[in-house]
Amino acid sequence: MAQRLRETEEALYRELREEKEKITCDFDEERIGLWDYIRRGRISYGLTAPVIYGMIVPAAILDLSVTIYQAVCFPVYGIPKVRRRDYIADLLPEFQAKSKVSLQ
């Protein structure tokens, strides 16, 4: 039974590797210009982009407000400060691993 389990596990990993090769994208080969991207894209993408990217400013203001609040109020009440990196996801290493792109 253990041998059959190992064989099944090896088959599963083999299939996963094959699927991973199918979905991997090399951004250097797939690169297109901004205007080509806009021209080829659906109109709904262009209409929703201002809403999506418009959230950057409110998110930055919220982050700044929370930082100031923590810096001013937490010491007064004896609350230990919270490290942002424990609660904000750092997606850059994951992005670099998936895209094969080095941003350095």
For each residue, the residues with C-beta under 8 A, 3 or more apart:
1: 4 5
2: 5 6
3: 6 7
4: 1 7 8
5: 1 2 8 9
6: 2 3 9 10
7: 3 4 10 11
8: 4 5 11 12
9: 5 6 12 13
10: 6 7 13 14
11: 7 8 14 15
12: 8 9 15 16
13: 9 10 16 17
14: 10 11 17 18
15: 11 12 18 19
16: 12 13 19 20
17: 13 14 20 21
18: 14 15 21 22
19: 15 16 22 23
20: 16 17 23 24
21: 17 18 24
22: 18 19
23: 19 20
24: 20 21 98 100
25: 30 99
26: 29 30 99 100
27: 30 31 99 100 101
28: 31 100 101
29: 26
30: 25 26 27
31: 27 28
32: 36 37 40
33: 36 37
34: 37 38
35: 38 39
36: 32 33 39 40
37: 32 33 34 40 41
38: 34 35 41 46
39: 35 36
40: 32 36 37
41: 37 38 45 46
42: 45 46
43: 46 47
44: 47 48
45: 41 42 48 49
46: 38 41 42 43 49
47: 43 44 50
48: 44 45 51 52
49: 45 46 52 53
50: 47 53 54
51: 48 54 55
52: 48 49 55
53: 49 50 56
54: 50 51 57 58
55: 51 52 58 59
56: 53 59 60
57: 54 60 61
58: 54 55 61 62
59: 55 56 62 63
60: 56 57 63 64
61: 57 58 64 65
62: 58 59 65 66
63: 59 60 66 67
64: 60 61 67 68
65: 61 62 68 69
66: 62 63 69 70
67: 63 64 70 71 84
68: 64 65 71 72
69: 65 66 72 73 74
70: 66 67 73 74 81 82
71: 67 68 74 75 81
72: 68 69 75 76
73: 69 70 76 77 79
74: 69 70 71 77 79 80 81
75: 71 72 78 79
76: 72 73
77: 73 74
78: 75
79: 73 74 75
80: 74
81: 70 71 74
82: 70 86 87
83: 86 87
84: 67 87 88
85: 88 90
86: 82 83
87: 82 83 84
88: 84 85
89:
90: 85 93
91: 94 95
92: 95 96 103
93: 90 96 97
94: 91 97 98
95: 91 92 98 99 101
96: 92 93 99 100 101 102 103
97: 93 94
98: 24 94 95
99: 25 26 27 95 96
100: 24 26 27 28 96
101: 27 28 95 96
102: 96
103: 92 96
104:
